[in-house]
Amino acid sequence: MLLLATLVAVALMFPGWHDWLVARRRGRVYAHYCVQRGFLFERRRPGEERRHATTCARVFAEGRGQRWGFTITGTYRASLFTAFEYTWIIGEGRSSMYHKIGGILWPVEPDLAQFMLTPKGFWSKMEEDWQCYWSPSAQDIAFDDSPEFTRAYRLQGSDEVAVRALFTPDLRHTFALQPPQGVAAGPQEVLWWRKGGLPSPDVLDEFLMDGNRILLLLQRPIDWGSRRTGRPS
């Protein structure tokens, strides 16, 4: 009882103490998971987000209090990957919003069109002010034959024809089944993420499998003969 009372008193005196303990425990569990699978684990990578701003500036160049942590690197199904948790804060005072995602980065050959797909409403009120950072005049890319996908997501890119070709019916169906998630392609990498932080190790294998499925769908050879799927350009 005395120990419990002491712990409660410490938690009341230092509000961040509980979060610190939780983070420590999560770190130990992730480290054990990585040892079992031959992956590398790092608790933090300060400033890592700046290296990937070209791929997804709308995420990594936004807000304040950015924190890149719980990073796992290795090879999954012959693909090099970096899984991570990223948090940041938008706004000030009572209007501030705390964001947390769990993501995977893969290096890819520089032949994918640049694009970004985000769940509608992900940016709340700020979403209406978002313009495509490749072209301020770019319009959202919609697909008339995928109404569920179009209602759930906002898609923009540097080359509408090429992006439409990448987003095959199979890829759109996969995203429509499990919102909210996002994906972006930069010059030499692909980023995929889900809201809510990096999953716990007991479901992390499934997380890697789901992300790898998206990567494989993006890397399928493009059938340019059927690229007019959806709304015509």
Residue frames as a rotation matrix with the C-alpha (Angstrom) as fourth column:
MET 1
0.561 0.828 0.000 0.00
0.828 -0.561 0.000 0.00
0.000 0.000 -1.000 0.00
LEU 2
0.410 -0.491 -0.769 2.84
0.185 -0.781 0.597 2.37
-0.893 -0.387 -0.230 0.85
LEU 3
-0.659 -0.692 0.295 4.46
0.388 0.022 0.921 1.73
-0.644 0.722 0.254 -2.53
LEU 4
-0.170 0.694 0.700 1.19
0.969 -0.011 0.246 2.36
0.179 0.720 -0.670 -4.35
ALA 5
0.752 0.460 -0.472 0.62
0.579 -0.803 0.141 5.58
-0.315 -0.379 -0.870 -2.44
THR 6
-0.030 -0.866 -0.500 4.15
0.155 -0.498 0.853 6.70
-0.987 -0.052 0.149 -3.26
LEU 7
-0.702 -0.213 0.680 3.65
0.657 0.176 0.733 6.01
-0.276 0.961 0.016 -6.95
VAL 8
0.299 0.897 0.327 0.36
0.937 -0.341 0.078 7.91
0.182 0.283 -0.942 -6.99
ALA 9
0.650 -0.097 -0.754 1.98
0.344 -0.847 0.406 10.88
-0.678 -0.523 -0.517 -5.22
VAL 10
-0.455 -0.887 -0.083 4.86
0.241 -0.212 0.947 10.94
-0.857 0.411 0.310 -7.70
ALA 11
-0.466 0.349 0.813 2.43
0.884 0.152 0.442 10.77
0.030 0.925 -0.380 -10.64
LEU 12
0.649 0.754 -0.102 0.50
0.760 -0.647 0.061 13.75
-0.021 -0.117 -0.993 -9.25
MET 13
0.427 -0.570 -0.702 3.67
0.135 -0.727 0.673 15.77
-0.894 -0.382 -0.234 -8.70
PHE 14
-0.591 -0.684 -0.428 5.14
-0.417 -0.194 0.888 14.97
-0.690 0.703 -0.170 -12.10
PRO 15
0.404 0.912 -0.066 2.37
-0.522 0.171 -0.836 14.57
-0.751 0.372 0.545 -14.74
GLY 16
0.429 -0.276 -0.860 4.84
-0.864 0.152 -0.480 13.42
0.263 0.949 -0.173 -17.41
TRP 17
-0.417 -0.658 0.627 6.17
-0.832 0.554 0.028 10.61
-0.366 -0.510 -0.779 -15.22
HIS 18
0.201 0.576 0.792 3.52
-0.141 0.817 -0.559 8.11
-0.969 0.001 0.246 -16.30
ASP 19
0.932 0.131 -0.338 4.11
-0.335 -0.041 -0.941 8.86
-0.137 0.991 0.006 -19.99
TRP 20
0.075 -0.988 -0.131 7.83
-0.982 -0.050 -0.183 8.37
0.174 0.143 -0.974 -19.47
LEU 21
-0.393 -0.180 0.902 7.28
-0.547 0.834 -0.071 4.97
-0.739 -0.521 -0.426 -17.85
VAL 22
0.616 0.694 0.373 4.93
-0.047 0.506 -0.861 3.89
-0.787 0.513 0.344 -20.64
ALA 23
0.770 -0.384 -0.510 7.44
-0.619 -0.257 -0.742 4.97
0.154 0.887 -0.435 -23.28
ARG 24
-0.275 -0.908 0.316 10.22
-0.952 0.303 0.043 3.07
-0.135 -0.289 -0.948 -21.49
ARG 25
-0.136 0.294 0.946 8.13
-0.232 0.919 -0.319 -0.08
-0.963 -0.263 -0.057 -21.37
ARG 26
0.874 0.481 -0.065 7.12
-0.143 0.128 -0.981 0.23
-0.464 0.867 0.181 -25.03
GLY 27
0.396 -0.814 -0.425 10.76
-0.905 -0.266 -0.333 0.67
0.158 0.516 -0.842 -25.97
ARG 28
-0.467 -0.574 0.672 11.77
-0.711 0.696 0.101 -2.53
-0.526 -0.431 -0.734 -24.19
VAL 29
0.232 0.647 0.727 8.98
0.017 0.744 -0.668 -4.49
-0.973 0.167 0.161 -25.88
TYR 30
0.921 0.060 -0.385 9.86
-0.365 -0.215 -0.906 -3.16
-0.137 0.975 -0.176 -29.34
ALA 31
0.018 -0.996 -0.083 13.54
-1.000 -0.018 -0.001 -3.91
0.000 0.083 -0.997 -28.76
HIS 32
-0.367 -0.079 0.927 12.69
-0.357 0.932 -0.062 -7.53
-0.859 -0.353 -0.371 -27.86
TYR 33
0.690 0.688 0.225 10.51
0.019 0.293 -0.956 -7.82
-0.724 0.664 0.189 -30.96
CYS 34
0.729 -0.444 -0.520 13.38
-0.680 -0.389 -0.621 -6.59
0.073 0.807 -0.586 -33.15
VAL 35
-0.320 -0.862 0.394 15.93
-0.874 0.429 0.230 -8.98
-0.367 -0.270 -0.890 -31.63
GLN 36
-0.020 0.404 0.915 13.61
-0.049 0.913 -0.405 -11.90
-0.999 -0.053 0.002 -32.44
ARG 37
0.790 0.483 0.378 13.28
0.349 0.153 -0.925 -10.83
-0.505 0.862 -0.048 -36.09
GLY 38
-0.078 -0.931 0.356 16.72
0.941 0.048 0.334 -9.47
-0.328 0.361 0.873 -36.83
PHE 39
0.544 0.308 0.780 15.56
0.566 -0.821 -0.070 -5.84
0.619 0.480 -0.621 -37.07
LEU 40
-0.672 -0.735 -0.091 17.21
0.616 -0.487 -0.619 -2.73
0.411 -0.471 0.780 -35.63
PHE 41
0.485 0.857 -0.176 15.38
0.803 -0.356 0.479 -0.64
0.348 -0.373 -0.860 -33.01
GLU 42
-0.759 -0.613 0.221 16.01
0.473 -0.752 -0.460 3.02
0.448 -0.245 0.860 -32.10
ARG 43
-0.233 0.691 -0.684 14.04
0.883 -0.145 -0.446 4.93
-0.408 -0.708 -0.576 -29.49
ARG 44
0.621 0.421 -0.661 14.43
0.175 -0.897 -0.406 8.32
-0.764 0.136 -0.631 -31.17
ARG 45
-0.192 -0.663 0.724 15.74
0.979 -0.076 0.190 9.96
-0.071 0.745 0.663 -34.33
PRO 46
0.181 0.289 -0.940 15.74
0.406 -0.892 -0.197 13.71
-0.896 -0.346 -0.279 -33.62
GLY 47
-0.089 -0.162 -0.983 15.19
-0.567 -0.803 0.184 15.76
-0.819 0.573 -0.020 -36.75
GLU 48
-0.699 -0.209 0.683 14.65
0.299 0.783 0.546 12.73
-0.649 0.586 -0.485 -38.99
GLU 49
0.304 0.932 0.197 11.42
0.632 -0.042 -0.774 14.22
-0.713 0.359 -0.602 -40.35
ARG 50
0.379 -0.192 -0.905 13.39
-0.448 -0.894 0.002 16.94
-0.810 0.405 -0.425 -42.17
ARG 51
-0.704 -0.705 0.088 15.02
-0.310 0.417 0.855 14.30
-0.639 0.574 -0.512 -44.38
HIS 52
-0.702 0.497 0.509 11.61
0.670 0.704 0.237 13.27
-0.241 0.508 -0.827 -45.72
ALA 53
-0.235 0.633 -0.738 9.87
0.040 -0.752 -0.658 16.62
-0.971 -0.185 0.151 -46.17
THR 54
-0.699 -0.047 -0.713 10.14
-0.678 -0.274 0.682 16.33
-0.228 0.961 0.160 -49.96
THR 55
-0.905 0.370 -0.211 8.12
0.263 0.875 0.405 13.11
0.334 0.311 -0.890 -49.86
CYS 56
0.069 0.973 -0.221 5.39
0.824 0.070 0.562 14.42
0.562 -0.221 -0.797 -47.59
ALA 57
-0.806 -0.427 0.410 5.80
0.201 -0.849 -0.489 18.07
0.557 -0.312 0.770 -46.68
ARG 58
-0.008 0.902 0.432 2.17
-0.408 -0.397 0.822 18.26
0.913 -0.170 0.371 -45.56
VAL 59
0.822 0.214 -0.528 3.05
0.333 0.573 0.749 15.95
0.463 -0.791 0.400 -42.66
PHE 60
0.284 -0.825 -0.489 6.72
0.957 0.276 0.089 16.54
0.062 -0.493 0.868 -41.91
ALA 61
-0.705 -0.534 0.467 6.84
0.519 -0.837 -0.174 20.32
0.484 0.120 0.867 -42.41
GLU 62
0.145 0.876 0.461 3.75
0.047 -0.471 0.881 21.09
0.988 -0.106 -0.109 -40.34
GLY 63
0.841 0.525 -0.129 3.24
0.138 0.023 0.990 22.26
0.523 -0.851 -0.053 -36.79
ARG 64
0.041 -0.784 0.620 5.57
-0.805 -0.393 -0.444 22.18
0.591 -0.481 -0.647 -33.81
GLY 65
0.101 -0.066 0.993 6.82
-0.884 0.452 0.120 19.79
-0.456 -0.890 -0.012 -31.17
GLN 66
0.577 0.111 -0.809 7.73
-0.649 0.663 -0.372 17.21
0.495 0.740 0.455 -33.81
ARG 67
-0.038 -0.570 0.821 8.99
-0.837 0.467 0.286 13.91
-0.546 -0.676 -0.494 -32.44
TRP 68
0.388 0.027 -0.921 10.21
-0.690 0.672 -0.270 10.95
0.612 0.740 0.279 -34.48
GLY 69
-0.259 -0.468 0.845 10.52
-0.936 0.336 -0.101 7.89
-0.237 -0.817 -0.525 -32.27
PHE 70
0.145 0.286 0.947 10.20
-0.289 0.928 -0.236 4.11
-0.946 -0.240 0.217 -31.92
THR 71
0.346 -0.125 -0.930 12.02
-0.933 -0.147 -0.328 3.44
-0.096 0.981 -0.168 -35.19
ILE 72
0.283 -0.193 0.940 12.40
-0.055 0.975 0.217 -0.08
-0.958 -0.113 0.265 -36.59
THR 73
0.256 -0.268 -0.929 14.52
-0.952 -0.238 -0.194 -0.81
-0.170 0.934 -0.316 -39.65
GLY 74
-0.311 -0.374 0.874 15.12
-0.211 0.923 0.321 -4.03
-0.927 -0.085 -0.366 -41.52
THR 75
-0.801 0.076 -0.593 14.05
-0.579 0.152 0.801 -6.11
0.151 0.986 -0.077 -44.51
TYR 76
-0.273 0.795 0.542 10.53
-0.260 0.481 -0.837 -7.46
-0.926 -0.369 0.076 -44.88
ARG 77
0.540 0.483 0.689 9.67
0.425 0.550 -0.719 -9.69
-0.726 0.681 0.092 -47.86
ALA 78
-0.001 -0.745 0.667 12.79
0.991 0.087 0.099 -8.56
-0.132 0.662 0.738 -49.72
SER 79
0.379 0.161 0.911 12.02
0.420 -0.907 -0.014 -4.84
0.825 0.388 -0.412 -49.23
LEU 80
-0.719 -0.621 -0.310 14.07
0.608 -0.348 -0.714 -2.53
0.336 -0.702 0.628 -47.02
PHE 81
0.318 0.891 0.323 11.79
0.469 -0.445 0.763 -0.62
0.824 -0.091 -0.560 -44.65
THR 82
-0.915 -0.403 0.026 11.75
0.174 -0.451 -0.875 1.90
0.365 -0.796 0.483 -41.82
ALA 83
0.170 0.970 -0.175 8.75
0.623 0.033 0.782 1.75
0.764 -0.242 -0.598 -39.48
PHE 84
-0.860 -0.510 0.005 8.31
0.361 -0.615 -0.700 4.59
0.360 -0.601 0.714 -37.02
GLU 85
0.249 0.881 -0.402 6.01
0.968 -0.240 0.074 6.66
-0.031 -0.408 -0.913 -34.81
TYR 86
-0.753 -0.467 0.464 5.71
0.527 -0.850 -0.001 10.39
0.395 0.244 0.886 -35.43
THR 87
0.216 0.811 -0.544 3.90
0.963 -0.269 -0.019 13.04
-0.162 -0.519 -0.839 -33.40
TRP 88
-0.825 -0.425 0.372 3.37
0.475 -0.879 0.048 16.77
0.307 0.217 0.927 -33.85
ILE 89
-0.198 0.727 -0.657 1.12
0.735 -0.334 -0.591 19.62
-0.649 -0.600 -0.468 -32.67
ILE 90
-0.504 0.161 0.849 -0.91
0.664 -0.557 0.500 22.02
0.553 0.815 0.174 -34.79
GLY 91
0.387 0.728 0.566 -2.21
0.238 -0.672 0.701 25.35
0.891 -0.136 -0.433 -33.49
GLU 92
-0.752 -0.608 0.255 -1.85
-0.015 -0.371 -0.928 27.13
0.659 -0.702 0.270 -30.17
GLY 93
-0.741 0.415 0.528 -3.64
-0.666 -0.354 -0.656 27.06
-0.086 -0.838 0.539 -26.82
ARG 94
-0.201 0.771 0.604 -7.14
-0.339 0.524 -0.781 25.61
-0.919 -0.362 0.156 -26.77
SER 95
0.696 0.473 -0.540 -7.19
-0.634 0.053 -0.771 25.36
-0.337 0.879 0.337 -30.55
SER 96
-0.345 -0.909 -0.232 -4.10
-0.933 0.305 0.192 23.14
-0.104 0.283 -0.953 -30.65
MET 97
0.816 0.569 -0.103 -4.44
-0.578 0.799 -0.166 19.61
-0.012 0.194 0.981 -32.04
TYR 98
-0.125 -0.849 0.513 -2.17
-0.730 0.429 0.532 16.66
-0.672 -0.309 -0.673 -31.30
HIS 99
0.678 0.296 -0.673 -1.43
-0.711 0.498 -0.497 14.29
0.187 0.815 0.548 -34.20
LYS 100
-0.184 -0.729 0.659 0.16
-0.659 0.589 0.468 10.85
-0.729 -0.348 -0.589 -34.03
ILE 101
0.687 0.354 -0.635 0.80
-0.716 0.480 -0.507 8.41
0.125 0.802 0.583 -36.85
GLY 102
0.136 -0.661 0.738 2.53
-0.152 0.722 0.675 5.08
-0.979 -0.204 -0.003 -37.32
GLY 103
0.730 0.134 -0.670 4.23
-0.635 -0.232 -0.737 4.84
-0.254 0.963 -0.084 -40.69
ILE 104
0.356 -0.664 0.657 6.51
0.487 0.732 0.476 2.86
-0.797 0.151 0.584 -42.95
LEU 105
0.488 -0.331 -0.808 9.06
-0.723 -0.672 -0.161 4.25
-0.489 0.663 -0.567 -45.41
TRP 106
0.515 -0.377 0.770 10.50
0.521 0.851 0.068 2.29
-0.681 0.366 0.634 -48.31
PRO 107
-0.318 -0.618 -0.719 13.26
-0.437 -0.578 0.689 3.37
-0.841 0.533 -0.087 -50.73
VAL 108
0.521 0.521 0.676 12.10
0.415 0.536 -0.735 2.96
-0.745 0.664 0.063 -54.33
GLU 109
-0.475 -0.607 0.637 13.44
0.853 -0.138 0.504 3.54
-0.218 0.783 0.583 -57.80
PRO 110
-0.554 0.226 -0.801 12.80
0.026 -0.957 -0.288 7.18
-0.832 -0.181 0.524 -58.84
ASP 111
-0.973 0.223 0.065 10.11
0.075 0.037 0.996 6.34
0.219 0.974 -0.053 -61.36
LEU 112
-0.229 0.932 -0.282 6.90
0.971 0.197 -0.139 6.87
-0.074 -0.305 -0.949 -59.36
ALA 113
-0.106 0.313 0.944 4.87
0.300 -0.895 0.330 10.01
0.948 0.319 0.001 -59.94
GLN 114
-0.973 -0.217 -0.080 4.84
0.149 -0.327 -0.933 12.25
0.177 -0.920 0.350 -56.88
PHE 115
-0.084 0.988 0.130 1.49
-0.036 -0.133 0.990 12.20
0.996 0.078 0.046 -55.07
MET 116
-0.976 -0.110 0.188 -0.13
-0.195 0.055 -0.979 12.37
0.098 -0.992 -0.075 -51.66
LEU 117
-0.146 0.941 -0.306 -3.27
0.065 0.318 0.946 10.62
0.987 0.118 -0.107 -50.47
THR 118
-0.981 -0.125 0.146 -4.82
-0.129 -0.134 -0.983 11.60
0.142 -0.983 0.115 -47.13
PRO 119
-0.414 0.887 -0.206 -8.13
0.909 0.416 -0.036 10.77
0.054 -0.202 -0.978 -45.43
LYS 120
-0.215 0.433 0.876 -10.63
0.154 -0.870 0.468 13.59
0.964 0.235 0.120 -45.78
GLY 121
0.812 0.514 0.276 -10.93
-0.130 -0.302 0.944 15.39
0.569 -0.803 -0.178 -42.47
PHE 122
0.390 -0.739 -0.550 -7.42
0.853 0.514 -0.087 14.37
0.347 -0.435 0.831 -41.39
TRP 123
-0.680 -0.702 0.213 -6.39
0.610 -0.702 -0.366 18.02
0.407 -0.119 0.906 -41.27
SER 124
-0.149 0.716 -0.682 -9.68
0.845 -0.267 -0.464 19.23
-0.514 -0.645 -0.565 -39.80
LYS 125
0.725 0.549 -0.416 -10.36
0.312 -0.800 -0.512 22.93
-0.614 0.241 -0.751 -40.56
MET 126
-0.044 -0.829 -0.558 -6.93
-0.401 -0.497 0.769 23.42
-0.915 0.258 -0.310 -42.10
GLU 127
-0.294 -0.114 0.949 -7.76
0.588 0.761 0.273 21.02
-0.753 0.639 -0.157 -44.91
GLU 128
0.695 0.658 0.289 -9.64
0.635 -0.373 -0.677 23.67
-0.338 0.654 -0.677 -46.86
ASP 129
0.758 -0.472 -0.449 -6.46
-0.476 -0.872 0.114 25.76
-0.446 0.128 -0.886 -47.01
TRP 130
-0.006 -0.813 0.582 -4.27
0.048 0.581 0.813 22.94
-0.999 0.033 0.036 -48.31
GLN 131
0.742 0.111 -0.661 -2.97
-0.640 -0.178 -0.748 23.36
-0.201 0.978 -0.061 -51.83
CYS 132
0.880 -0.439 0.181 -0.91
0.471 0.856 -0.215 20.79
-0.061 0.274 0.960 -53.66
TYR 133
0.528 -0.722 -0.448 2.73
-0.143 -0.595 0.791 21.71
-0.837 -0.353 -0.417 -53.07
TRP 134
-0.361 -0.596 0.717 3.68
0.711 0.322 0.625 20.59
-0.604 0.736 0.308 -56.59
SER 135
-0.782 0.194 0.592 1.19
0.387 -0.593 0.706 22.93
0.488 0.781 0.389 -58.23
PRO 136
-0.881 0.437 -0.183 -1.05
-0.054 -0.477 -0.877 25.42
-0.471 -0.763 0.444 -56.36
SER 137
-0.338 0.788 -0.514 -3.63
-0.933 -0.351 0.076 25.12
-0.121 0.506 0.854 -59.14
ALA 138
-0.889 -0.054 -0.455 -3.83
-0.185 0.951 0.249 21.32
0.419 0.305 -0.855 -58.96
GLN 139
0.055 0.975 0.217 -7.26
-0.909 -0.041 0.415 19.80
0.413 -0.220 0.883 -58.47
ASP 140
-0.188 -0.014 0.982 -8.21
-0.654 0.747 -0.115 16.78
-0.732 -0.664 -0.150 -56.41
ILE 141
-0.715 -0.091 -0.693 -8.10
-0.610 0.565 0.555 13.55
0.341 0.820 -0.459 -58.40
ALA 142
-0.144 0.778 0.611 -11.44
-0.740 0.326 -0.589 11.72
-0.657 -0.537 0.529 -58.20
PHE 143
-0.983 -0.118 -0.144 -12.62
-0.181 0.778 0.602 8.37
0.041 0.617 -0.786 -59.57
ASP 144
-0.262 0.964 -0.048 -16.24
-0.951 -0.249 0.182 8.10
0.163 0.093 0.982 -60.68
ASP 145
0.260 0.356 -0.897 -16.08
-0.331 0.906 0.264 4.30
0.907 0.228 0.354 -60.54
SER 146
-0.362 -0.377 -0.852 -14.84
0.687 0.510 -0.518 4.32
0.630 -0.773 0.074 -56.91
PRO 147
0.274 0.549 0.790 -17.30
-0.058 -0.810 0.583 6.50
0.960 -0.205 -0.190 -54.96
GLU 148
0.916 0.044 -0.399 -16.31
0.377 0.242 0.894 5.06
0.135 -0.969 0.205 -51.56
PHE 149
0.005 -0.997 -0.083 -12.66
0.997 -0.001 0.074 5.84
-0.074 -0.083 0.994 -52.20
THR 150
-0.399 -0.143 0.906 -13.40
0.489 -0.869 0.079 9.35
0.775 0.474 0.417 -53.51
ARG 151
0.622 0.686 0.377 -15.61
-0.008 -0.476 0.879 10.15
0.783 -0.550 -0.291 -50.50
ALA 152
0.887 -0.229 -0.400 -13.00
0.459 0.341 0.821 8.93
-0.052 -0.912 0.408 -48.02
TYR 153
0.083 -0.989 -0.123 -9.77
0.798 -0.008 0.602 10.33
-0.597 -0.149 0.789 -49.46
ARG 154
0.874 -0.001 -0.486 -8.16
-0.239 -0.872 -0.427 13.37
-0.423 0.490 -0.762 -51.01
LEU 155
0.285 -0.756 0.589 -5.61
0.742 0.563 0.363 12.64
-0.606 0.334 0.722 -53.74
GLN 156
0.904 -0.122 -0.410 -3.32
-0.327 -0.816 -0.477 15.11
-0.276 0.565 -0.777 -55.50
GLY 157
0.386 -0.812 0.438 -0.17
0.592 0.582 0.558 14.66
-0.708 0.044 0.705 -57.52
SER 158
-0.265 -0.653 -0.710 2.39
-0.183 -0.689 0.701 16.09
-0.947 0.316 0.063 -59.89
ASP 159
-0.846 0.007 -0.533 1.08
-0.528 0.131 0.839 14.21
0.076 0.991 -0.108 -62.96
GLU 160
-0.086 0.917 0.389 -2.64
-0.860 0.129 -0.493 13.40
-0.503 -0.377 0.778 -62.92
VAL 161
0.528 0.287 -0.799 -2.45
-0.740 0.617 -0.267 10.83
0.417 0.733 0.538 -65.72
ALA 162
-0.360 -0.769 -0.529 0.43
-0.302 0.632 -0.714 8.98
0.883 -0.098 -0.460 -64.06
VAL 163
-0.813 0.102 0.574 -1.22
-0.571 0.054 -0.819 9.09
-0.115 -0.993 0.014 -60.61
ARG 164
0.272 0.961 -0.041 -4.49
-0.931 0.252 -0.265 7.73
-0.245 0.110 0.963 -62.03
ALA 165
0.329 -0.213 -0.920 -2.52
-0.523 0.770 -0.365 4.87
0.786 0.602 0.142 -63.56
LEU 166
-0.756 -0.655 0.014 -0.92
-0.331 0.363 -0.871 4.08
0.565 -0.663 -0.491 -60.20
PHE 167
-0.657 0.566 0.498 -4.23
-0.579 0.043 -0.814 4.03
-0.483 -0.823 0.300 -58.34
THR 168
-0.811 0.305 -0.500 -5.67
-0.192 0.668 0.719 0.88
0.553 0.678 -0.483 -59.88
PRO 169
0.242 0.967 0.085 -9.09
-0.531 0.059 0.845 -0.45
0.812 -0.249 0.528 -58.80
ASP 170
0.365 -0.156 -0.918 -7.32
0.576 0.812 0.091 -2.96
0.731 -0.562 0.386 -56.50
LEU 171
-0.707 -0.693 -0.142 -5.35
0.567 -0.434 -0.700 -0.21
0.423 -0.575 0.700 -54.75
ARG 172
-0.591 0.564 0.576 -8.40
-0.534 -0.809 0.245 2.03
0.604 -0.163 0.780 -54.38
HIS 173
0.436 0.782 -0.446 -10.44
-0.188 0.564 0.804 -0.88
0.880 -0.267 0.392 -53.03
THR 174
-0.048 -0.554 -0.831 -7.74
0.777 0.503 -0.380 -1.67
0.628 -0.664 0.406 -50.46
PHE 175
-0.936 -0.299 0.188 -7.74
0.146 -0.811 -0.566 1.91
0.322 -0.502 0.803 -49.17
ALA 176
-0.293 0.906 0.305 -11.53
-0.622 -0.423 0.659 2.14
0.726 0.003 0.687 -49.14
LEU 177
0.314 0.429 -0.847 -11.78
0.236 0.829 0.507 -1.00
0.920 -0.359 0.159 -46.98
GLN 178
0.297 -0.323 -0.899 -9.57
0.946 0.229 0.231 0.27
0.131 -0.918 0.373 -44.17
PRO 179
0.054 -0.267 0.962 -9.63
0.085 -0.959 -0.270 4.03
0.995 0.097 -0.029 -43.68
PRO 180
0.965 -0.187 -0.183 -8.10
-0.256 -0.821 -0.510 6.16
-0.055 0.539 -0.840 -42.37
GLN 181
0.287 -0.937 0.201 -4.65
0.613 0.341 0.713 5.67
-0.736 -0.081 0.672 -43.83
GLY 182
0.821 -0.053 -0.569 -2.43
-0.367 -0.812 -0.454 7.71
-0.438 0.581 -0.686 -46.11
VAL 183
0.327 -0.760 0.562 0.34
0.769 0.560 0.309 7.29
-0.549 0.332 0.767 -48.63
ALA 184
0.825 -0.159 -0.541 2.76
-0.363 -0.884 -0.293 9.63
-0.432 0.439 -0.788 -50.40
ALA 185
0.563 -0.680 0.471 5.52
0.808 0.573 -0.138 9.19
-0.175 0.458 0.871 -52.95
GLY 186
0.628 -0.468 -0.622 8.60
-0.290 -0.882 0.371 11.35
-0.723 -0.053 -0.689 -53.21
PRO 187
0.362 -0.535 -0.764 11.57
-0.931 -0.164 -0.327 11.30
0.049 0.829 -0.557 -55.55
GLN 188
-0.352 -0.616 -0.705 13.04
-0.541 0.748 -0.384 8.08
0.764 0.246 -0.596 -54.15
GLU 189
-0.998 0.022 -0.059 10.75
0.060 0.595 -0.801 6.77
0.018 -0.803 -0.595 -51.43
VAL 190
-0.164 0.986 -0.025 7.20
-0.005 0.024 1.000 5.85
0.986 0.164 0.001 -50.52
LEU 191
-0.955 -0.028 0.296 5.58
-0.289 -0.143 -0.947 6.71
0.069 -0.989 0.128 -47.19
TRP 192
-0.141 0.935 -0.326 2.49
0.078 0.339 0.938 4.88
0.987 0.107 -0.121 -45.87
TRP 193
-0.959 -0.217 0.183 0.86
-0.146 -0.174 -0.974 5.59
0.243 -0.960 0.136 -42.53
ARG 194
-0.003 0.955 -0.298 -2.11
0.596 0.241 0.766 5.10
0.803 -0.175 -0.569 -40.25
LYS 195
0.089 0.134 0.987 -3.42
-0.569 -0.806 0.161 7.33
0.817 -0.576 0.004 -37.51
GLY 196
0.875 0.445 0.192 -2.77
-0.361 0.334 0.871 6.40
0.323 -0.831 0.453 -33.91
GLY 197
0.259 -0.860 0.439 0.93
-0.912 -0.067 0.405 5.64
-0.319 -0.506 -0.802 -33.63
LEU 198
-0.473 -0.535 -0.700 3.06
-0.706 0.705 -0.062 2.55
0.527 0.465 -0.712 -34.18
PRO 199
0.593 0.773 -0.226 1.08
-0.492 0.570 0.658 -0.60
0.638 -0.279 0.718 -33.31
SER 200
0.381 -0.410 0.828 2.14
-0.800 0.302 0.518 -2.82
-0.463 -0.860 -0.213 -30.42
PRO 201
-0.591 -0.771 -0.238 4.46
-0.785 0.480 0.392 -5.73
-0.188 0.419 -0.888 -31.27
ASP 202
-0.523 0.406 0.749 1.66
0.077 0.898 -0.433 -8.30
-0.849 -0.168 -0.501 -31.04
VAL 203
0.594 0.730 0.339 0.08
0.446 0.052 -0.894 -6.80
-0.670 0.682 -0.294 -34.19
LEU 204
0.188 -0.598 -0.779 3.18
-0.519 -0.734 0.438 -5.27
-0.834 0.322 -0.449 -35.77
ASP 205
-0.734 -0.403 0.547 3.65
0.180 0.661 0.729 -8.21
-0.655 0.633 -0.413 -38.15
GLU 206
0.079 0.862 0.501 0.18
0.916 0.136 -0.377 -7.52
-0.393 0.489 -0.779 -39.53
PHE 207
0.655 0.082 -0.751 1.01
0.005 -0.995 -0.105 -3.81
-0.755 0.065 -0.652 -39.81
LEU 208
-0.377 -0.880 -0.290 4.11
-0.439 -0.107 0.892 -4.60
-0.816 0.464 -0.346 -41.87
MET 209
-0.628 0.210 0.749 2.11
0.602 0.741 0.297 -6.99
-0.493 0.637 -0.592 -44.03
ASP 210
0.487 0.873 -0.018 -0.60
0.704 -0.405 -0.583 -4.37
-0.517 0.271 -0.812 -44.70
GLY 211
0.446 -0.399 -0.801 1.99
-0.380 -0.895 0.234 -1.75
-0.811 0.200 -0.550 -45.61
ASN 212
-0.639 -0.739 0.212 3.86
-0.166 0.402 0.901 -4.16
-0.751 0.541 -0.380 -47.85
ARG 213
-0.126 0.694 0.709 0.62
0.841 0.453 -0.294 -4.90
-0.526 0.560 -0.641 -49.71
ILE 214
0.791 0.385 -0.477 0.28
0.152 -0.877 -0.456 -1.19
-0.593 0.288 -0.752 -50.53
LEU 215
-0.019 -0.898 -0.440 3.88
-0.554 -0.357 0.752 -1.04
-0.833 0.258 -0.490 -51.71
LEU 216
-0.674 -0.242 0.698 3.44
0.306 0.769 0.562 -4.03
-0.673 0.592 -0.444 -54.03
LEU 217
0.324 0.869 0.375 0.26
0.810 -0.050 -0.584 -2.57
-0.489 0.493 -0.720 -55.52
LEU 218
0.715 -0.122 -0.688 2.06
-0.234 -0.970 -0.072 0.71
-0.658 0.213 -0.722 -56.23
GLN 219
-0.263 -0.947 -0.187 4.94
-0.613 0.014 0.790 -1.13
-0.745 0.322 -0.584 -57.86
ARG 220
0.169 0.380 0.909 2.82
0.468 0.781 -0.414 -3.20
-0.868 0.495 -0.046 -60.23
PRO 221
-0.847 -0.423 0.323 3.56
0.463 -0.285 0.839 -2.60
-0.263 0.860 0.437 -63.92
ILE 222
-0.367 0.717 -0.593 1.23
-0.296 -0.694 -0.656 0.10
-0.882 -0.065 0.467 -65.20
ASP 223
-0.309 0.393 0.866 -1.32
0.862 0.500 0.081 -0.89
-0.401 0.772 -0.494 -67.83
TRP 224
-0.791 -0.083 -0.607 -1.26
-0.036 -0.983 0.181 2.32
-0.611 0.165 0.774 -69.85
GLY 225
-0.862 0.504 0.052 -3.97
0.142 0.141 0.980 0.96
0.487 0.852 -0.193 -72.14
SER 226
0.093 0.937 -0.338 -6.50
0.750 0.157 0.642 1.20
0.654 -0.314 -0.688 -69.27
ARG 227
-0.747 -0.520 -0.414 -5.19
0.659 -0.502 -0.560 4.36
0.084 -0.691 0.718 -67.58
ARG 228
-0.715 0.513 0.474 -8.44
-0.268 -0.828 0.493 6.24
0.646 0.226 0.730 -68.23
THR 229
-0.270 0.604 -0.750 -10.15
0.775 0.599 0.203 4.41
0.571 -0.526 -0.630 -65.38
GLY 230
-0.242 0.257 -0.936 -12.33
0.799 -0.494 -0.342 6.82
-0.550 -0.831 -0.086 -63.41
ARG 231
0.675 0.532 -0.511 -12.94
0.251 -0.817 -0.520 10.44
-0.694 0.223 -0.685 -64.31
PRO 232
0.485 -0.520 0.703 -11.36
0.838 0.045 -0.545 11.48
0.252 0.853 0.457 -67.62
SER 233
-0.386 -0.704 -0.596 -8.60
0.769 -0.603 0.214 14.10
-0.510 -0.375 0.774 -67.50
